[in-house]
Amino acid sequence: MGFGYRLYPSYVLDHQADIAKVQEWLGHANISTTRIYDHRKMRPEDSPTFKINY
């Protein structure tokens, strides 16, 4: 595994790439493997289950 291969997933995730697409690009069977590259801070508003008051 080359140096760029390890940096690219983190780079694209930091720039709002879809983690499912990155998982596909890397060929990971499990999303938890791809999450290793995700160094973004998880905020409640980034969660798909975040509740919005109408």
mmCIF entry with sequence, helices, sheets and N, C-alpha, C, O atoms, coordinates in Angstrom:
data_MODEL
# 
_entry.id   MODEL 
# 
_entity.id                         1 
_entity.type                       polymer 
_entity.pdbx_number_of_molecules   1 
# 
_entity_poly.entity_id                      1 
_entity_poly.type                           'polypeptide(L)' 
_entity_poly.nstd_linkage                   no 
_entity_poly.nstd_monomer                   no 
_entity_poly.pdbx_seq_one_letter_code       MGFGYRLYPSYVLDHQADIAKVQEWLGHANISTTRIYDHRKMRPEDSPTFKINY 
_entity_poly.pdbx_seq_one_letter_code_can   MGFGYRLYPSYVLDHQADIAKVQEWLGHANISTTRIYDHRKMRPEDSPTFKINY 
_entity_poly.pdbx_strand_id                 A 
# 
loop_
_entity_poly_seq.entity_id 
_entity_poly_seq.num 
_entity_poly_seq.mon_id 
_entity_poly_seq.hetero 
1 1  MET n 
1 2  GLY n 
1 3  PHE n 
1 4  GLY n 
1 5  TYR n 
1 6  ARG n 
1 7  LEU n 
1 8  TYR n 
1 9  PRO n 
1 10 SER n 
1 11 TYR n 
1 12 VAL n 
1 13 LEU n 
1 14 ASP n 
1 15 HIS n 
1 16 GLN n 
1 17 ALA n 
1 18 ASP n 
1 19 ILE n 
1 20 ALA n 
1 21 LYS n 
1 22 VAL n 
1 23 GLN n 
1 24 GLU n 
1 25 TRP n 
1 26 LEU n 
1 27 GLY n 
1 28 HIS n 
1 29 ALA n 
1 30 ASN n 
1 31 ILE n 
1 32 SER n 
1 33 THR n 
1 34 THR n 
1 35 ARG n 
1 36 ILE n 
1 37 TYR n 
1 38 ASP n 
1 39 HIS n 
1 40 ARG n 
1 41 LYS n 
1 42 MET n 
1 43 ARG n 
1 44 PRO n 
1 45 GLU n 
1 46 ASP n 
1 47 SER n 
1 48 PRO n 
1 49 THR n 
1 50 PHE n 
1 51 LYS n 
1 52 ILE n 
1 53 ASN n 
1 54 TYR n 
# 
_struct_asym.id          A 
_struct_asym.entity_id   1 
# 
loop_
_struct_conf.conf_type_id 
_struct_conf.id 
_struct_conf.pdbx_PDB_helix_id 
_struct_conf.beg_label_comp_id 
_struct_conf.beg_label_asym_id 
_struct_conf.beg_label_seq_id 
_struct_conf.pdbx_beg_PDB_ins_code 
_struct_conf.end_label_comp_id 
_struct_conf.end_label_asym_id 
_struct_conf.end_label_seq_id 
_struct_conf.pdbx_end_PDB_ins_code 
_struct_conf.beg_auth_comp_id 
_struct_conf.beg_auth_asym_id 
_struct_conf.beg_auth_seq_id 
_struct_conf.end_auth_comp_id 
_struct_conf.end_auth_asym_id 
_struct_conf.end_auth_seq_id 
_struct_conf.pdbx_PDB_helix_class 
_struct_conf.details 
_struct_conf.pdbx_PDB_helix_length 
HELX_P HELX_P1 AA1 PHE A 3  ? ASP A 14 ? PHE A 3  ASP A 14 1 ? 12 
HELX_P HELX_P2 AA2 ILE A 19 ? LEU A 26 ? ILE A 19 LEU A 26 1 ? 8  
HELX_P HELX_P3 AA3 ILE A 31 ? ARG A 35 ? ILE A 31 ARG A 35 1 ? 5  
HELX_P HELX_P4 AA4 PRO A 44 ? ASP A 46 ? PRO A 44 ASP A 46 5 ? 3  
# 
_struct_conf_type.id          HELX_P 
_struct_conf_type.criteria    ? 
_struct_conf_type.reference   ? 
# 
loop_
_atom_site.group_PDB 
_atom_site.id 
_atom_site.type_symbol 
_atom_site.label_atom_id 
_atom_site.label_alt_id 
_atom_site.label_comp_id 
_atom_site.label_asym_id 
_atom_site.label_entity_id 
_atom_site.label_seq_id 
_atom_site.pdbx_PDB_ins_code 
_atom_site.Cartn_x 
_atom_site.Cartn_y 
_atom_site.Cartn_z 
_atom_site.occupancy 
_atom_site.B_iso_or_equiv 
_atom_site.pdbx_formal_charge 
_atom_site.auth_seq_id 
_atom_site.auth_comp_id 
_atom_site.auth_asym_id 
_atom_site.auth_atom_id 
_atom_site.pdbx_PDB_model_num 
ATOM 1   N N  . MET A 1 1  ? 0.851   -1.169 0.000  1.00 0.00 ? 1  MET A N  1 
ATOM 2   C CA . MET A 1 1  ? 0.000   0.000  0.000  1.00 0.00 ? 1  MET A CA 1 
ATOM 3   C C  . MET A 1 1  ? 0.898   1.234  0.000  1.00 0.00 ? 1  MET A C  1 
ATOM 4   O O  . MET A 1 1  ? 1.779   1.381  0.848  1.00 0.00 ? 1  MET A O  1 
ATOM 5   N N  . GLY A 1 2  ? 0.660   2.107  -0.958 1.00 0.00 ? 2  GLY A N  1 
ATOM 6   C CA . GLY A 1 2  ? 1.474   3.298  -1.076 1.00 0.00 ? 2  GLY A CA 1 
ATOM 7   C C  . GLY A 1 2  ? 1.031   4.419  -0.151 1.00 0.00 ? 2  GLY A C  1 
ATOM 8   O O  . GLY A 1 2  ? -0.063  4.394  0.413  1.00 0.00 ? 2  GLY A O  1 
ATOM 9   N N  . PHE A 1 3  ? 1.899   5.386  -0.015 1.00 0.00 ? 3  PHE A N  1 
ATOM 10  C CA . PHE A 1 3  ? 1.637   6.532  0.857  1.00 0.00 ? 3  PHE A CA 1 
ATOM 11  C C  . PHE A 1 3  ? 0.377   7.280  0.429  1.00 0.00 ? 3  PHE A C  1 
ATOM 12  O O  . PHE A 1 3  ? -0.450  7.637  1.267  1.00 0.00 ? 3  PHE A O  1 
ATOM 13  N N  . GLY A 1 4  ? 0.230   7.519  -0.883 1.00 0.00 ? 4  GLY A N  1 
ATOM 14  C CA . GLY A 1 4  ? -0.930  8.234  -1.396 1.00 0.00 ? 4  GLY A CA 1 
ATOM 15  C C  . GLY A 1 4  ? -2.228  7.483  -1.178 1.00 0.00 ? 4  GLY A C  1 
ATOM 16  O O  . GLY A 1 4  ? -3.273  8.095  -0.960 1.00 0.00 ? 4  GLY A O  1 
ATOM 17  N N  . TYR A 1 5  ? -2.171  6.164  -1.234 1.00 0.00 ? 5  TYR A N  1 
ATOM 18  C CA . TYR A 1 5  ? -3.352  5.334  -1.025 1.00 0.00 ? 5  TYR A CA 1 
ATOM 19  C C  . TYR A 1 5  ? -3.914  5.543  0.373  1.00 0.00 ? 5  TYR A C  1 
ATOM 20  O O  . TYR A 1 5  ? -5.128  5.497  0.571  1.00 0.00 ? 5  TYR A O  1 
ATOM 21  N N  . ARG A 1 6  ? -3.048  5.768  1.328  1.00 0.00 ? 6  ARG A N  1 
ATOM 22  C CA . ARG A 1 6  ? -3.497  5.978  2.711  1.00 0.00 ? 6  ARG A CA 1 
ATOM 23  C C  . ARG A 1 6  ? -3.985  7.408  2.930  1.00 0.00 ? 6  ARG A C  1 
ATOM 24  O O  . ARG A 1 6  ? -4.879  7.626  3.748  1.00 0.00 ? 6  ARG A O  1 
ATOM 25  N N  . LEU A 1 7  ? -3.429  8.376  2.230  1.00 0.00 ? 7  LEU A N  1 
ATOM 26  C CA . LEU A 1 7  ? -3.815  9.770  2.423  1.00 0.00 ? 7  LEU A CA 1 
ATOM 27  C C  . LEU A 1 7  ? -5.073  10.162 1.653  1.00 0.00 ? 7  LEU A C  1 
ATOM 28  O O  . LEU A 1 7  ? -5.869  10.968 2.134  1.00 0.00 ? 7  LEU A O  1 
ATOM 29  N N  . TYR A 1 8  ? -5.252  9.604  0.480  1.00 0.00 ? 8  TYR A N  1 
ATOM 30  C CA . TYR A 1 8  ? -6.371  10.003 -0.374 1.00 0.00 ? 8  TYR A CA 1 
ATOM 31  C C  . TYR A 1 8  ? -7.730  9.803  0.293  1.00 0.00 ? 8  TYR A C  1 
ATOM 32  O O  . TYR A 1 8  ? -8.547  10.723 0.253  1.00 0.00 ? 8  TYR A O  1 
ATOM 33  N N  . PRO A 1 9  ? -8.016  8.655  0.901  1.00 0.00 ? 9  PRO A N  1 
ATOM 34  C CA . PRO A 1 9  ? -9.327  8.504  1.553  1.00 0.00 ? 9  PRO A CA 1 
ATOM 35  C C  . PRO A 1 9  ? -9.580  9.567  2.624  1.00 0.00 ? 9  PRO A C  1 
ATOM 36  O O  . PRO A 1 9  ? -10.677 10.121 2.693  1.00 0.00 ? 9  PRO A O  1 
ATOM 37  N N  . SER A 1 10 ? -8.593  9.853  3.445  1.00 0.00 ? 10 SER A N  1 
ATOM 38  C CA . SER A 1 10 ? -8.752  10.883 4.472  1.00 0.00 ? 10 SER A CA 1 
ATOM 39  C C  . SER A 1 10 ? -8.990  12.246 3.833  1.00 0.00 ? 10 SER A C  1 
ATOM 40  O O  . SER A 1 10 ? -9.822  13.019 4.308  1.00 0.00 ? 10 SER A O  1 
ATOM 41  N N  . TYR A 1 11 ? -8.268  12.541 2.765  1.00 0.00 ? 11 TYR A N  1 
ATOM 42  C CA . TYR A 1 11 ? -8.403  13.820 2.074  1.00 0.00 ? 11 TYR A CA 1 
ATOM 43  C C  . TYR A 1 11 ? -9.813  14.002 1.531  1.00 0.00 ? 11 TYR A C  1 
ATOM 44  O O  . TYR A 1 11 ? -10.440 15.035 1.765  1.00 0.00 ? 11 TYR A O  1 
ATOM 45  N N  . VAL A 1 12 ? -10.316 13.003 0.805  1.00 0.00 ? 12 VAL A N  1 
ATOM 46  C CA . VAL A 1 12 ? -11.636 13.166 0.197  1.00 0.00 ? 12 VAL A CA 1 
ATOM 47  C C  . VAL A 1 12 ? -12.739 13.178 1.248  1.00 0.00 ? 12 VAL A C  1 
ATOM 48  O O  . VAL A 1 12 ? -13.739 13.876 1.077  1.00 0.00 ? 12 VAL A O  1 
ATOM 49  N N  . LEU A 1 13 ? -12.579 12.420 2.330  1.00 0.00 ? 13 LEU A N  1 
ATOM 50  C CA . LEU A 1 13 ? -13.575 12.458 3.397  1.00 0.00 ? 13 LEU A CA 1 
ATOM 51  C C  . LEU A 1 13 ? -13.581 13.815 4.088  1.00 0.00 ? 13 LEU A C  1 
ATOM 52  O O  . LEU A 1 13 ? -14.643 14.317 4.457  1.00 0.00 ? 13 LEU A O  1 
ATOM 53  N N  . ASP A 1 14 ? -12.413 14.410 4.266  1.00 0.00 ? 14 ASP A N  1 
ATOM 54  C CA . ASP A 1 14 ? -12.322 15.747 4.862  1.00 0.00 ? 14 ASP A CA 1 
ATOM 55  C C  . ASP A 1 14 ? -12.984 16.799 3.980  1.00 0.00 ? 14 ASP A C  1 
ATOM 56  O O  . ASP A 1 14 ? -13.359 17.870 4.455  1.00 0.00 ? 14 ASP A O  1 
ATOM 57  N N  . HIS A 1 15 ? -13.126 16.487 2.687  1.00 0.00 ? 15 HIS A N  1 
ATOM 58  C CA . HIS A 1 15 ? -13.732 17.424 1.740  1.00 0.00 ? 15 HIS A CA 1 
ATOM 59  C C  . HIS A 1 15 ? -15.125 16.961 1.316  1.00 0.00 ? 15 HIS A C  1 
ATOM 60  O O  . HIS A 1 15 ? -15.545 17.151 0.174  1.00 0.00 ? 15 HIS A O  1 
ATOM 61  N N  . GLN A 1 16 ? -15.834 16.342 2.281  1.00 0.00 ? 16 GLN A N  1 
ATOM 62  C CA . GLN A 1 16 ? -17.256 16.014 2.155  1.00 0.00 ? 16 GLN A CA 1 
ATOM 63  C C  . GLN A 1 16 ? -17.591 14.894 1.170  1.00 0.00 ? 16 GLN A C  1 
ATOM 64  O O  . GLN A 1 16 ? -18.708 14.859 0.654  1.00 0.00 ? 16 GLN A O  1 
ATOM 65  N N  . ALA A 1 17 ? -16.671 13.989 0.896  1.00 0.00 ? 17 ALA A N  1 
ATOM 66  C CA . ALA A 1 17 ? -16.990 12.833 0.059  1.00 0.00 ? 17 ALA A CA 1 
ATOM 67  C C  . ALA A 1 17 ? -17.943 11.906 0.802  1.00 0.00 ? 17 ALA A C  1 
ATOM 68  O O  . ALA A 1 17 ? -17.946 11.860 2.032  1.00 0.00 ? 17 ALA A O  1 
ATOM 69  N N  . ASP A 1 18 ? -18.732 11.187 0.064  1.00 0.00 ? 18 ASP A N  1 
ATOM 70  C CA . ASP A 1 18 ? -19.659 10.210 0.627  1.00 0.00 ? 18 ASP A CA 1 
ATOM 71  C C  . ASP A 1 18 ? -18.855 8.989  1.080  1.00 0.00 ? 18 ASP A C  1 
ATOM 72  O O  . ASP A 1 18 ? -18.147 8.376  0.282  1.00 0.00 ? 18 ASP A O  1 
ATOM 73  N N  . ILE A 1 19 ? -18.968 8.643  2.363  1.00 0.00 ? 19 ILE A N  1 
ATOM 74  C CA . ILE A 1 19 ? -18.167 7.542  2.909  1.00 0.00 ? 19 ILE A CA 1 
ATOM 75  C C  . ILE A 1 19 ? -18.500 6.213  2.224  1.00 0.00 ? 19 ILE A C  1 
ATOM 76  O O  . ILE A 1 19 ? -17.640 5.338  2.119  1.00 0.00 ? 19 ILE A O  1 
ATOM 77  N N  . ALA A 1 20 ? -19.746 6.060  1.757  1.00 0.00 ? 20 ALA A N  1 
ATOM 78  C CA . ALA A 1 20 ? -20.117 4.833  1.052  1.00 0.00 ? 20 ALA A CA 1 
ATOM 79  C C  . ALA A 1 20 ? -19.366 4.722  -0.280 1.00 0.00 ? 20 ALA A C  1 
ATOM 80  O O  . ALA A 1 20 ? -18.978 3.626  -0.687 1.00 0.00 ? 20 ALA A O  1 
ATOM 81  N N  . LYS A 1 21 ? -19.166 5.850  -0.951 1.00 0.00 ? 21 LYS A N  1 
ATOM 82  C CA . LYS A 1 21 ? -18.404 5.847  -2.203 1.00 0.00 ? 21 LYS A CA 1 
ATOM 83  C C  . LYS A 1 21 ? -16.940 5.525  -1.946 1.00 0.00 ? 21 LYS A C  1 
ATOM 84  O O  . LYS A 1 21 ? -16.325 4.769  -2.698 1.00 0.00 ? 21 LYS A O  1 
ATOM 85  N N  . VAL A 1 22 ? -16.383 6.097  -0.885 1.00 0.00 ? 22 VAL A N  1 
ATOM 86  C CA . VAL A 1 22 ? -14.989 5.819  -0.539 1.00 0.00 ? 22 VAL A CA 1 
ATOM 87  C C  . VAL A 1 22 ? -14.842 4.330  -0.200 1.00 0.00 ? 22 VAL A C  1 
ATOM 88  O O  . VAL A 1 22 ? -13.859 3.696  -0.585 1.00 0.00 ? 22 VAL A O  1 
ATOM 89  N N  . GLN A 1 23 ? -15.811 3.787  0.511  1.00 0.00 ? 23 GLN A N  1 
ATOM 90  C CA . GLN A 1 23 ? -15.801 2.357  0.824  1.00 0.00 ? 23 GLN A CA 1 
ATOM 91  C C  . GLN A 1 23 ? -15.756 1.543  -0.466 1.00 0.00 ? 23 GLN A C  1 
ATOM 92  O O  . GLN A 1 23 ? -15.001 0.576  -0.567 1.00 0.00 ? 23 GLN A O  1 
ATOM 93  N N  . GLU A 1 24 ? -16.551 1.927  -1.434 1.00 0.00 ? 24 GLU A N  1 
ATOM 94  C CA . GLU A 1 24 ? -16.591 1.234  -2.724 1.00 0.00 ? 24 GLU A CA 1 
ATOM 95  C C  . GLU A 1 24 ? -15.256 1.353  -3.455 1.00 0.00 ? 24 GLU A C  1 
ATOM 96  O O  . GLU A 1 24 ? -14.749 0.367  -3.991 1.00 0.00 ? 24 GLU A O  1 
ATOM 97  N N  . TRP A 1 25 ? -14.683 2.567  -3.478 1.00 0.00 ? 25 TRP A N  1 
ATOM 98  C CA . TRP A 1 25 ? -13.395 2.794  -4.158 1.00 0.00 ? 25 TRP A CA 1 
ATOM 99  C C  . TRP A 1 25 ? -12.299 1.917  -3.562 1.00 0.00 ? 25 TRP A C  1 
ATOM 100 O O  . TRP A 1 25 ? -11.459 1.373  -4.279 1.00 0.00 ? 25 TRP A O  1 
ATOM 101 N N  . LEU A 1 26 ? -12.325 1.789  -2.227 1.00 0.00 ? 26 LEU A N  1 
ATOM 102 C CA . LEU A 1 26 ? -11.277 1.038  -1.555 1.00 0.00 ? 26 LEU A CA 1 
ATOM 103 C C  . LEU A 1 26 ? -11.536 -0.465 -1.546 1.00 0.00 ? 26 LEU A C  1 
ATOM 104 O O  . LEU A 1 26 ? -10.635 -1.250 -1.249 1.00 0.00 ? 26 LEU A O  1 
ATOM 105 N N  . GLY A 1 27 ? -12.758 -0.866 -1.870 1.00 0.00 ? 27 GLY A N  1 
ATOM 106 C CA . GLY A 1 27 ? -13.092 -2.278 -1.900 1.00 0.00 ? 27 GLY A CA 1 
ATOM 107 C C  . GLY A 1 27 ? -13.297 -2.880 -0.518 1.00 0.00 ? 27 GLY A C  1 
ATOM 108 O O  . GLY A 1 27 ? -13.106 -4.081 -0.327 1.00 0.00 ? 27 GLY A O  1 
ATOM 109 N N  . HIS A 1 28 ? -13.683 -2.052 0.442  1.00 0.00 ? 28 HIS A N  1 
ATOM 110 C CA . HIS A 1 28 ? -13.911 -2.549 1.797  1.00 0.00 ? 28 HIS A CA 1 
ATOM 111 C C  . HIS A 1 28 ? -15.280 -3.223 1.883  1.00 0.00 ? 28 HIS A C  1 
ATOM 112 O O  . HIS A 1 28 ? -16.277 -2.688 1.398  1.00 0.00 ? 28 HIS A O  1 
ATOM 113 N N  . ALA A 1 29 ? -15.316 -4.387 2.497  1.00 0.00 ? 29 ALA A N  1 
ATOM 114 C CA . ALA A 1 29 ? -16.587 -5.094 2.684  1.00 0.00 ? 29 ALA A CA 1 
ATOM 115 C C  . ALA A 1 29 ? -17.406 -4.474 3.806  1.00 0.00 ? 29 ALA A C  1 
ATOM 116 O O  . ALA A 1 29 ? -18.636 -4.525 3.780  1.00 0.00 ? 29 ALA A O  1 
ATOM 117 N N  . ASN A 1 30 ? -16.731 -3.890 4.789  1.00 0.00 ? 30 ASN A N  1 
ATOM 118 C CA . ASN A 1 30 ? -17.408 -3.349 5.961  1.00 0.00 ? 30 ASN A CA 1 
ATOM 119 C C  . ASN A 1 30 ? -17.097 -1.857 6.091  1.00 0.00 ? 30 ASN A C  1 
ATOM 120 O O  . ASN A 1 30 ? -15.946 -1.441 5.966  1.00 0.00 ? 30 ASN A O  1 
ATOM 121 N N  . ILE A 1 31 ? -18.127 -1.068 6.340  1.00 0.00 ? 31 ILE A N  1 
ATOM 122 C CA . ILE A 1 31 ? -17.959 0.389  6.460  1.00 0.00 ? 31 ILE A CA 1 
ATOM 123 C C  . ILE A 1 31 ? -17.041 0.765  7.624  1.00 0.00 ? 31 ILE A C  1 
ATOM 124 O O  . ILE A 1 31 ? -16.394 1.812  7.585  1.00 0.00 ? 31 ILE A O  1 
ATOM 125 N N  . SER A 1 32 ? -16.980 -0.071 8.651  1.00 0.00 ? 32 SER A N  1 
ATOM 126 C CA . SER A 1 32 ? -16.123 0.250  9.802  1.00 0.00 ? 32 SER A CA 1 
ATOM 127 C C  . SER A 1 32 ? -14.649 0.300  9.396  1.00 0.00 ? 32 SER A C  1 
ATOM 128 O O  . SER A 1 32 ? -13.864 1.028  10.005 1.00 0.00 ? 32 SER A O  1 
ATOM 129 N N  . THR A 1 33 ? -14.276 -0.456 8.388  1.00 0.00 ? 33 THR A N  1 
ATOM 130 C CA . THR A 1 33 ? -12.902 -0.401 7.891  1.00 0.00 ? 33 THR A CA 1 
ATOM 131 C C  . THR A 1 33 ? -12.634 0.959  7.250  1.00 0.00 ? 33 THR A C  1 
ATOM 132 O O  . THR A 1 33 ? -11.566 1.539  7.443  1.00 0.00 ? 33 THR A O  1 
ATOM 133 N N  . THR A 1 34 ? -13.587 1.457  6.501  1.00 0.00 ? 34 THR A N  1 
ATOM 134 C CA . THR A 1 34 ? -13.442 2.754  5.841  1.00 0.00 ? 34 THR A CA 1 
ATOM 135 C C  . THR A 1 34 ? -13.430 3.885  6.860  1.00 0.00 ? 34 THR A C  1 
ATOM 136 O O  . THR A 1 34 ? -12.748 4.890  6.659  1.00 0.00 ? 34 THR A O  1 
ATOM 137 N N  . ARG A 1 35 ? -14.169 3.737  7.941  1.00 0.00 ? 35 ARG A N  1 
ATOM 138 C CA . ARG A 1 35 ? -14.234 4.786  8.974  1.00 0.00 ? 35 ARG A CA 1 
ATOM 139 C C  . ARG A 1 35 ? -12.868 5.053  9.617  1.00 0.00 ? 35 ARG A C  1 
ATOM 140 O O  . ARG A 1 35 ? -12.675 6.107  10.223 1.00 0.00 ? 35 ARG A O  1 
ATOM 141 N N  . ILE A 1 36 ? -11.936 4.135  9.497  1.00 0.00 ? 36 ILE A N  1 
ATOM 142 C CA . ILE A 1 36 ? -10.576 4.352  10.008 1.00 0.00 ? 36 ILE A CA 1 
ATOM 143 C C  . ILE A 1 36 ? -9.968  5.601  9.361  1.00 0.00 ? 36 ILE A C  1 
ATOM 144 O O  . ILE A 1 36 ? -9.189  6.319  9.987  1.00 0.00 ? 36 ILE A O  1 
ATOM 145 N N  . TYR A 1 37 ? -10.333 5.845  8.107  1.00 0.00 ? 37 TYR A N  1 
ATOM 146 C CA . TYR A 1 37 ? -9.792  6.981  7.355  1.00 0.00 ? 37 TYR A CA 1 
ATOM 147 C C  . TYR A 1 37 ? -10.540 8.276  7.631  1.00 0.00 ? 37 TYR A C  1 
ATOM 148 O O  . TYR A 1 37 ? -10.087 9.348  7.229  1.00 0.00 ? 37 TYR A O  1 
ATOM 149 N N  . ASP A 1 38 ? -11.681 8.192  8.314  1.00 0.00 ? 38 ASP A N  1 
ATOM 150 C CA . ASP A 1 38 ? -12.529 9.360  8.537  1.00 0.00 ? 38 ASP A CA 1 
ATOM 151 C C  . ASP A 1 38 ? -12.122 10.050 9.834  1.00 0.00 ? 38 ASP A C  1 
ATOM 152 O O  . ASP A 1 38 ? -12.438 9.580  10.927 1.00 0.00 ? 38 ASP A O  1 
ATOM 153 N N  . HIS A 1 39 ? -11.421 11.165 9.700  1.00 0.00 ? 39 HIS A N  1 
ATOM 154 C CA . HIS A 1 39 ? -10.925 11.902 10.858 1.00 0.00 ? 39 HIS A CA 1 
ATOM 155 C C  . HIS A 1 39 ? -11.764 13.145 11.151 1.00 0.00 ? 39 HIS A C  1 
ATOM 156 O O  . HIS A 1 39 ? -11.391 13.980 11.976 1.00 0.00 ? 39 HIS A O  1 
ATOM 157 N N  . ARG A 1 40 ? -12.893 13.255 10.468 1.00 0.00 ? 40 ARG A N  1 
ATOM 158 C CA . ARG A 1 40 ? -13.774 14.389 10.717 1.00 0.00 ? 40 ARG A CA 1 
ATOM 159 C C  . ARG A 1 40 ? -14.397 14.241 12.097 1.00 0.00 ? 40 ARG A C  1 
ATOM 160 O O  . ARG A 1 40 ? -14.611 13.129 12.579 1.00 0.00 ? 40 ARG A O  1 
ATOM 161 N N  . LYS A 1 41 ? -14.680 15.358 12.716 1.00 0.00 ? 41 LYS A N  1 
ATOM 162 C CA . LYS A 1 41 ? -15.378 15.335 13.996 1.00 0.00 ? 41 LYS A CA 1 
ATOM 163 C C  . LYS A 1 41 ? -16.858 15.093 13.709 1.00 0.00 ? 41 LYS A C  1 
ATOM 164 O O  . LYS A 1 41 ? -17.463 15.752 12.864 1.00 0.00 ? 41 LYS A O  1 
ATOM 165 N N  . MET A 1 42 ? -17.411 14.152 14.418 1.00 0.00 ? 42 MET A N  1 
ATOM 166 C CA . MET A 1 42 ? -18.827 13.867 14.238 1.00 0.00 ? 42 MET A CA 1 
ATOM 167 C C  . MET A 1 42 ? -19.640 14.900 15.014 1.00 0.00 ? 42 MET A C  1 
ATOM 168 O O  . MET A 1 42 ? -19.476 15.056 16.224 1.00 0.00 ? 42 MET A O  1 
ATOM 169 N N  . ARG A 1 43 ? -20.502 15.589 14.310 1.00 0.00 ? 43 ARG A N  1 
ATOM 170 C CA . ARG A 1 43 ? -21.384 16.562 14.928 1.00 0.00 ? 43 ARG A CA 1 
ATOM 171 C C  . ARG A 1 43 ? -22.809 16.039 14.803 1.00 0.00 ? 43 ARG A C  1 
ATOM 172 O O  . ARG A 1 43 ? -23.129 15.378 13.814 1.00 0.00 ? 43 ARG A O  1 
ATOM 173 N N  . PRO A 1 44 ? -23.663 16.312 15.766 1.00 0.00 ? 44 PRO A N  1 
ATOM 174 C CA . PRO A 1 44 ? -25.041 15.822 15.674 1.00 0.00 ? 44 PRO A CA 1 
ATOM 175 C C  . PRO A 1 44 ? -25.725 16.217 14.374 1.00 0.00 ? 44 PRO A C  1 
ATOM 176 O O  . PRO A 1 44 ? -26.479 15.430 13.803 1.00 0.00 ? 44 PRO A O  1 
ATOM 177 N N  . GLU A 1 45 ? -25.466 17.426 13.908 1.00 0.00 ? 45 GLU A N  1 
ATOM 178 C CA . GLU A 1 45 ? -26.130 17.877 12.689 1.00 0.00 ? 45 GLU A CA 1 
ATOM 179 C C  . GLU A 1 45 ? -25.649 17.156 11.433 1.00 0.00 ? 45 GLU A C  1 
ATOM 180 O O  . GLU A 1 45 ? -26.286 17.258 10.385 1.00 0.00 ? 45 GLU A O  1 
ATOM 181 N N  . ASP A 1 46 ? -24.538 16.431 11.519 1.00 0.00 ? 46 ASP A N  1 
ATOM 182 C CA . ASP A 1 46 ? -24.049 15.643 10.397 1.00 0.00 ? 46 ASP A CA 1 
ATOM 183 C C  . ASP A 1 46 ? -24.697 14.261 10.334 1.00 0.00 ? 46 ASP A C  1 
ATOM 184 O O  . ASP A 1 46 ? -24.548 13.540 9.347  1.00 0.00 ? 46 ASP A O  1 
ATOM 185 N N  . SER A 1 47 ? -25.404 13.908 11.378 1.00 0.00 ? 47 SER A N  1 
ATOM 186 C CA . SER A 1 47 ? -26.017 12.593 11.463 1.00 0.00 ? 47 SER A CA 1 
ATOM 187 C C  . SER A 1 47 ? -27.303 12.537 10.656 1.00 0.00 ? 47 SER A C  1 
ATOM 188 O O  . SER A 1 47 ? -28.077 13.494 10.682 1.00 0.00 ? 47 SER A O  1 
ATOM 189 N N  . PRO A 1 48 ? -27.557 11.445 9.938  1.00 0.00 ? 48 PRO A N  1 
ATOM 190 C CA . PRO A 1 48 ? -28.812 11.336 9.203  1.00 0.00 ? 48 PRO A CA 1 
ATOM 191 C C  . PRO A 1 48 ? -30.026 11.245 10.126 1.00 0.00 ? 48 PRO A C  1 
ATOM 192 O O  . PRO A 1 48 ? -31.159 11.424 9.680  1.00 0.00 ? 48 PRO A O  1 
ATOM 193 N N  . THR A 1 49 ? -29.796 10.971 11.401 1.00 0.00 ? 49 THR A N  1 
ATOM 194 C CA . THR A 1 49 ? -30.903 10.870 12.345 1.00 0.00 ? 49 THR A CA 1 
ATOM 195 C C  . THR A 1 49 ? -31.107 12.142 13.159 1.00 0.00 ? 49 THR A C  1 
ATOM 196 O O  . THR A 1 49 ? -31.912 12.172 14.089 1.00 0.00 ? 49 THR A O  1 
ATOM 197 N N  . PHE A 1 50 ? -30.374 13.186 12.801 1.00 0.00 ? 50 PHE A N  1 
ATOM 198 C CA . PHE A 1 50 ? -30.501 14.458 13.518 1.00 0.00 ? 50 PHE A CA 1 
ATOM 199 C C  . PHE A 1 50 ? -31.919 14.983 13.342 1.00 0.00 ? 50 PHE A C  1 
ATOM 200 O O  . PHE A 1 50 ? -32.421 15.054 12.220 1.00 0.00 ? 50 PHE A O  1 
ATOM 201 N N  . LYS A 1 51 ? -32.560 15.347 14.436 1.00 0.00 ? 51 LYS A N  1 
ATOM 202 C CA . LYS A 1 51 ? -33.950 15.799 14.389 1.00 0.00 ? 51 LYS A CA 1 
ATOM 203 C C  . LYS A 1 51 ? -34.028 17.290 14.114 1.00 0.00 ? 51 LYS A C  1 
ATOM 204 O O  . LYS A 1 51 ? -33.338 18.102 14.731 1.00 0.00 ? 51 LYS A O  1 
ATOM 205 N N  . ILE A 1 52 ? -34.884 17.614 13.175 1.00 0.00 ? 52 ILE A N  1 
ATOM 206 C CA . ILE A 1 52 ? -35.095 19.003 12.817 1.00 0.00 ? 52 ILE A CA 1 
ATOM 207 C C  . ILE A 1 52 ? -36.465 19.406 13.331 1.00 0.00 ? 52 ILE A C  1 
ATOM 208 O O  . ILE A 1 52 ? -37.450 18.707 13.090 1.00 0.00 ? 52 ILE A O  1 
ATOM 209 N N  . ASN A 1 53 ? -36.537 20.512 14.027 1.00 0.00 ? 53 ASN A N  1 
ATOM 210 C CA . ASN A 1 53 ? -37.816 21.035 14.497 1.00 0.00 ? 53 ASN A CA 1 
ATOM 211 C C  . ASN A 1 53 ? -38.467 21.855 13.401 1.00 0.00 ? 53 ASN A C  1 
ATOM 212 O O  . ASN A 1 53 ? -37.859 22.768 12.843 1.00 0.00 ? 53 ASN A O  1 
ATOM 213 N N  . TYR A 1 54 ? -39.694 21.522 13.103 1.00 0.00 ? 54 TYR A N  1 
ATOM 214 C CA . TYR A 1 54 ? -40.428 22.252 12.070 1.00 0.00 ? 54 TYR A CA 1 
ATOM 215 C C  . TYR A 1 54 ? -41.339 23.266 12.678 1.00 0.00 ? 54 TYR A C  1 
ATOM 216 O O  . TYR A 1 54 ? -42.039 23.978 11.958 1.00 0.00 ? 54 TYR A O  1 
# 
